[in-house]
Amino acid sequence: MVSKVLKFILICINFLYLGDVIYAQDPVYSQFYASPLQLNPAFAGNTYNPFLAFQYRNQWPTLNAYVTYSASYDQSISDLNIGTGLSLLSDDAGGGIYKTNQASAFFSYNIEINNNFHSKIGVEAGYIQTQLNWDKLIFLDQLDPRYGTLDASGKPNFSNEKRPDDLTKGVLDFGAGILVYSNTAYFGFSAKHITSPDVSLYSKNNNLFIGLPTRLTLHTGMQINIDNNSHNTAFVSPNVMYVQQGEFSQVNGGAYFGFDNIFAGGWYRYAGKNSDALIGLIGFQKDIFKIGYSYDITLSGLSGNSGGSHELSLTLNFDNTEGAKRKRRMKDMQDCFKMFR
């Protein structure tokens, strides 16, 4: 009886994933600072030399829910006041039921407002591909009250749901963003999917989909240097991020702490009308390498059943080679983005 109950719960979860096909939302990293291009295209060119970022997120592992991977590259061309970048992202929902792959190119332009304030404007152009594994879906008409998804002879029950003509779809996608910053504080705004691309695999005649909702993000923060030496090795960055996409919204508030080779942080995430998670971070940085691990403690109704969320990040910042450090001191970066590097 217990196994049948567990099976039914998993079936219901799989059925809910079908709703994600219709009302898709973007994955949002807890370590948003480790993949700045995913946060705001204006971050393209945040370093003089190449900056490589790799990220992995496993959300609610006991429910086999969402696994997200991403990789990105960007750097500035300082003589032209521009930044360029590329990113790849893959999101797997429901253990391979629904996959989203994205490839994007980024461009930013730096504007000096005055000696104390700068602004960067960024744009993003990309391609989104969605894939549905129809054979992994389980529908209500396949459920038998006594035998679950099987009939009395042990054979799988069939569904009368109509299979889409095409289980893969690709569309163009565009976004834009802006950053305003000084050497102590920053404010940013970005809009992804500004054309609301149609990623649905269903016919529009079904009235099930009106396009991927535009994702609006507001984010702000400060950098408070704790020591006064020229390297600013100890600092704290309190920050807030607000994300709105369709009917979904979330607020992250917390702080990032850096001291020599060690960094850590803590955030509270409030989603919709509910407390969602507490986020803890620990990491190590040495030369060009920076690696971080964070864990989301679920506070919502899934608490105790989701397994939380695990996230790993690895960045390679070639501004931190000895030769690049000397050049950077000569140019003297006047911003507050140390946590993003």
C-alpha positions in Angstrom: 0.0 0.0 0.0 2.8 2.4 0.9 4.5 1.8 -2.5 1.2 2.6 -4.3 0.8 5.8 -2.4 4.4 6.9 -3.2 3.8 6.0 -6.8 0.7 8.0 -6.9 2.5 11.0 -5.4 5.2 10.8 -8.0 2.6 10.5 -10.8 0.9 13.7 -9.5 4.3 15.5 -9.5 4.9 14.4 -13.0 1.5 15.7 -14.1 2.3 19.0 -12.5 5.4 19.2 -14.6 3.2 19.3 -17.7 2.0 22.7 -16.4 5.6 23.9 -16.6 5.4 23.2 -20.3 2.6 25.6 -20.5 3.6 28.2 -18.0 7.4 28.0 -18.2 9.6 30.1 -15.9 13.4 30.8 -15.9 15.7 29.1 -13.4 17.1 31.7 -11.0 20.4 30.9 -9.3 20.9 31.4 -5.6 24.5 32.3 -6.4 23.4 35.0 -8.9 26.7 36.8 -8.4 28.6 33.8 -9.8 26.8 34.0 -13.2 26.3 37.8 -13.7 25.3 37.5 -17.4 22.2 35.5 -16.2 21.3 38.3 -13.9 21.8 41.3 -16.2 23.4 41.6 -19.7 24.9 44.9 -18.6 27.5 42.9 -16.7 29.1 41.8 -19.9 32.7 42.9 -19.7 33.0 43.2 -16.0 36.7 42.3 -16.2 39.5 43.5 -18.5 40.6 39.9 -19.2 38.5 36.8 -19.9 36.0 35.7 -17.2 34.7 32.2 -17.3 31.8 31.0 -15.1 30.4 27.5 -14.7 27.3 26.7 -12.5 25.3 23.7 -11.5 22.0 23.7 -9.5 20.0 20.7 -8.3 16.7 22.0 -6.9 14.6 19.6 -4.7 16.6 16.5 -5.5 14.4 14.1 -3.5 11.5 15.1 -5.9 13.7 14.8 -9.0 12.6 18.3 -9.9 15.0 20.7 -11.6 18.7 20.4 -12.6 20.3 23.4 -14.3 23.8 23.8 -15.8 25.3 26.9 -17.4 28.6 28.2 -18.7 29.6 31.7 -19.8 32.5 33.8 -21.1 32.9 37.5 -21.2 35.5 40.3 -21.1 35.8 44.0 -21.8 37.4 45.8 -24.7 38.3 48.8 -22.5 39.7 50.9 -25.3 36.2 50.9 -26.9 34.3 51.0 -23.6 32.4 47.9 -24.6 32.0 44.4 -23.2 31.1 41.1 -25.0 30.0 37.7 -23.8 28.5 34.3 -24.6 26.5 31.9 -22.5 25.0 28.5 -22.6 22.3 27.2 -20.2 20.5 23.9 -20.0 17.5 23.3 -17.6 16.2 19.8 -17.0 12.7 19.5 -15.4 11.3 16.2 -14.0 14.2 13.9 -14.7 14.3 14.6 -18.4 10.6 15.2 -19.1 11.1 18.8 -20.2 14.4 20.4 -21.2 15.2 23.9 -22.1 18.5 24.8 -23.8 19.6 28.4 -24.4 22.5 30.1 -26.2 23.0 33.8 -25.9 25.4 36.6 -27.0 25.9 39.8 -25.0 27.0 43.3 -25.7 27.4 46.2 -23.3 28.6 49.8 -23.5 30.1 51.8 -20.6 29.1 55.4 -20.1 30.9 57.7 -17.6 28.3 60.0 -16.0 30.9 61.8 -13.9 34.0 61.1 -11.9 32.0 59.2 -9.3 29.2 57.5 -11.3 29.2 55.2 -14.3 26.4 53.5 -16.3 26.5 50.3 -18.4 23.8 49.4 -21.0 23.6 45.8 -22.1 21.7 43.8 -24.7 21.2 40.0 -25.1 20.3 38.1 -28.3 19.8 34.3 -28.1 18.1 31.2 -29.1 15.9 29.0 -26.9 15.1 25.3 -27.7 12.5 23.3 -25.7 12.2 19.5 -25.8 9.4 17.4 -24.3 9.9 13.6 -23.6 6.2 12.6 -24.1 6.9 9.0 -23.2 7.8 10.0 -19.6 4.5 11.8 -19.0 1.7 10.1 -17.0 -1.9 11.5 -17.3 -4.9 11.1 -15.2 -6.7 8.8 -17.6 -3.8 6.3 -17.2 -4.4 5.9 -13.4 -6.3 2.9 -12.1 -7.5 3.3 -8.5 -6.2 -0.2 -7.7 -3.3 -0.9 -10.0 -1.9 2.6 -10.6 -0.5 3.0 -14.1 -0.8 -0.7 -14.9 -3.9 -2.8 -15.7 -4.8 -6.1 -14.0 -2.4 -8.0 -16.2 0.5 -5.7 -15.5 0.6 -3.9 -18.8 0.9 -0.1 -18.9 -2.4 1.9 -19.3 -2.6 4.1 -22.4 -3.6 7.7 -22.5 -6.1 9.4 -24.8 -4.2 12.7 -24.5 -3.2 14.0 -27.9 0.6 13.9 -28.6 1.9 17.2 -30.0 3.0 17.0 -33.7 6.5 18.3 -32.8 8.2 17.6 -29.5 11.1 20.1 -30.1 10.8 23.8 -30.7 13.3 26.7 -31.2 12.7 30.5 -31.0 14.8 33.7 -31.0 15.0 35.6 -27.7 16.1 39.1 -26.7 16.8 41.0 -23.5 18.3 44.2 -22.2 19.6 45.7 -18.9 21.2 48.7 -17.3 23.6 49.2 -14.4 24.3 52.5 -12.6 27.2 52.3 -10.1 29.9 54.1 -8.1 32.8 52.7 -6.1 30.5 51.9 -3.2 27.0 51.1 -4.5 25.2 49.9 -7.6 21.6 49.6 -9.0 20.5 47.4 -11.9 17.5 46.6 -13.9 17.1 43.9 -16.6 14.3 42.5 -18.8 14.7 39.0 -20.3 12.3 37.6 -23.0 11.1 41.1 -23.9 9.3 39.7 -27.0 7.6 37.0 -24.9 8.7 34.2 -27.3 6.3 31.3 -27.8 8.1 28.2 -26.6 4.9 26.1 -26.3 4.7 22.8 -28.1 0.9 23.1 -28.3 -1.1 24.8 -31.0 -2.2 28.3 -30.3 -5.8 27.2 -31.0 -5.7 25.4 -27.6 -5.5 28.8 -25.9 -3.0 27.2 -23.5 -0.1 29.6 -24.0 0.4 33.3 -24.5 4.2 33.4 -24.7 7.1 33.1 -22.2 6.5 35.9 -19.7 9.1 38.7 -19.6 11.3 38.4 -16.6 11.9 41.7 -14.8 14.8 41.9 -12.3 15.7 44.8 -10.0 18.9 44.4 -8.0 21.0 46.7 -5.8 23.8 46.5 -3.3 26.8 48.0 -1.7 30.5 47.2 -1.2 31.8 48.1 2.3 35.6 47.7 2.5 36.5 46.6 6.0 40.3 47.2 5.8 42.1 50.2 4.3 44.9 48.5 2.4 45.3 48.8 -1.3 44.0 45.3 -2.1 40.7 45.6 -0.1 40.9 42.0 0.8 38.1 42.2 3.5 34.7 43.5 2.5 31.0 43.0 3.0 28.3 43.4 0.2 24.7 43.7 1.4 22.4 43.2 -1.5 18.7 42.7 -2.6 17.3 41.2 -5.7 13.7 41.2 -6.8 12.4 39.0 -9.7 9.0 39.1 -11.4 8.0 36.8 -14.2 4.3 36.4 -14.9 2.5 35.6 -11.7 5.7 34.4 -10.0 7.8 36.8 -7.9 10.7 36.4 -5.4 12.8 38.7 -3.2 16.3 37.7 -2.1 18.0 39.7 0.7 21.3 39.1 2.4 25.0 39.8 2.3 28.2 38.4 0.9 31.4 38.5 3.0 34.9 38.3 1.6 38.1 38.0 3.6 41.4 37.2 1.8 40.9 33.8 0.2 37.6 32.9 2.0 34.1 34.1 1.2 30.7 33.3 2.7 27.2 34.6 2.7 23.6 34.3 3.8 20.3 35.2 2.2 16.6 34.9 2.8 14.3 34.3 -0.1 10.6 35.2 0.0 8.6 33.9 -3.0 5.1 35.1 -3.8 3.3 35.2 -0.4 5.4 32.6 1.3 8.7 32.2 3.0 10.7 30.1 0.5 14.2 29.4 1.7 17.3 30.3 3.7 20.5 30.3 1.7 24.0 29.7 3.0 27.2 30.1 1.1 30.8 29.1 1.6 33.7 29.3 -0.8 37.4 29.7 -1.6 39.3 32.0 -4.0 42.9 31.7 -5.0 44.6 33.4 -8.0 42.2 33.0 -11.0 40.1 30.2 -9.4 37.0 30.8 -7.3 34.7 28.0 -6.2 31.5 28.3 -4.1 28.9 26.0 -2.6 25.5 27.1 -1.4 22.5 25.2 0.0 18.9 26.3 0.1 17.0 25.3 3.3 13.4 25.0 2.1 10.9 26.9 4.3 7.8 26.4 2.3 5.3 23.6 2.4 7.8 21.3 0.7 10.1 21.5 3.7 11.3 18.1 4.8 10.3 16.5 1.4 12.3 18.5 -1.1 15.9 17.9 -0.1 16.6 21.6 -0.3 18.7 22.8 -3.2 22.4 22.4 -3.9 24.4 24.8 -6.0 28.1 24.8 -7.1 29.9 27.6 -8.9 33.4 27.8 -10.5 34.8 31.0 -12.0 38.1 31.7 -13.7 39.0 35.4 -13.6 42.1 36.0 -15.7 42.3 39.5 -14.2 43.8 37.8 -11.2 47.0 36.7 -13.0 50.1 38.7 -11.7 50.5 40.5 -15.0 46.9 41.5 -15.2 46.9 42.7 -11.6 49.6 45.2 -12.3 47.7 46.5 -15.3 44.5 46.7 -13.3 46.2 48.7 -10.5 47.3 51.2 -13.2 43.7 51.5 -14.6 42.2 51.4 -11.0 38.7 50.0 -11.4 36.3 52.3 -9.7 33.3 50.1 -9.0 31.8 47.9 -6.3 31.5 44.6 -8.1 34.1 42.6 -6.2 31.6 39.9 -5.2 30.8 39.4 -8.9 34.4 38.7 -9.7 
